[in-house]
Amino acid sequence: MVANGQRAADGIRCTEGHRYDGARQGYVNLLTGRGTSFVPDTAAMVAARDTFLAAGGYEPLAEALAAEAARLLSGIAAPAVLDAGTGTGYYLAKVLDRRPDAAAVALDISKFALRRAAHAVPAALCLVWDIWRPLPLAAGCVDLVLNVFAPRNAAEFARVLAPGGHLLVATPAPGHLAQLRSILPLLGIDTDKAARLADSLSGHFEQVSAAAVSAGLELDAGAVEQLVMMGPNAHHVDAAGIRSALAGTGLPLAVEARFTLSVFRKKEGRG
């Protein structure tokens, strides 16, 4: 386990004395020699995500998440934040812009994503890790867990959260990118997703709130390709298929992105 955010220029040492060397790109790979059965995001997926997010398409979500995180952390001096499934660090950077005094740990299974996250949030400890495994953090050491379009390990999130700590989750909402789904065979969005999310976390968390966030997008062919290829759809759709489907379609394409931003409080005695 990582000891209280302990870090050094050449890597980190855990409480059991194991040393993990840091990569020159600014992250530490804790999965070395262990591997994982899950498929991490590829370099191409991460590049597409970085380009799309940099253009500001999902900025309304990022700003809403950062504002809610700031509210949840208000009154806490030098808070600690865990971003579980940080990706390129885009959302965590927005949070830390509002709370630069916060200590942050960024976890992701993709080393390609963490290379970019290390640049986006240089003050954070960026660790390659599988969220489904016991998290490399001490019990009760963070005040807020961020989870944006990533897997959720409820028991471990509760364990690492301090009493009264919160989990802030962003998920796609019904109708998300519906205009694209009429053109491309994208993965579906569960119409009961919000209820299923709350139910999956109910053993360790109680729901505090859920807010709808939307963003209107005007997408040219390149932006459509980036948006589709930056996430799980990249495993089902290829760039050539996207270009073929868009042929003859009026561009730019007006698309609405819909999200749900949910807040959960750790239950007393859990974790």
Secondary structure, 3 states (H helix, E strand, C coil): CECCCCCECCEEEECCCCEEEECCCCCEECCCCCCCCCCCCCHHHHHHHHHHHHCCCCHHHHHHHHHHHHHHHCCCCCCEEEEECCCCCHHHHHHHHHCCCCEEEEEECCHHHHHHHHHHCCCCEEEECCCCCCCCCCCCCEEEEEEECCCCCHHHHHHHEEEEEEEEEEEECCCCCHHHHCCCCCCCCCCCHHHHHHHHHCCCEEEEEEEEEEEEEEECHHHHHHHHHCCHHHHCCCHHHHHHHHCCCCCCEEEEEEEEEEEEEECCCCC
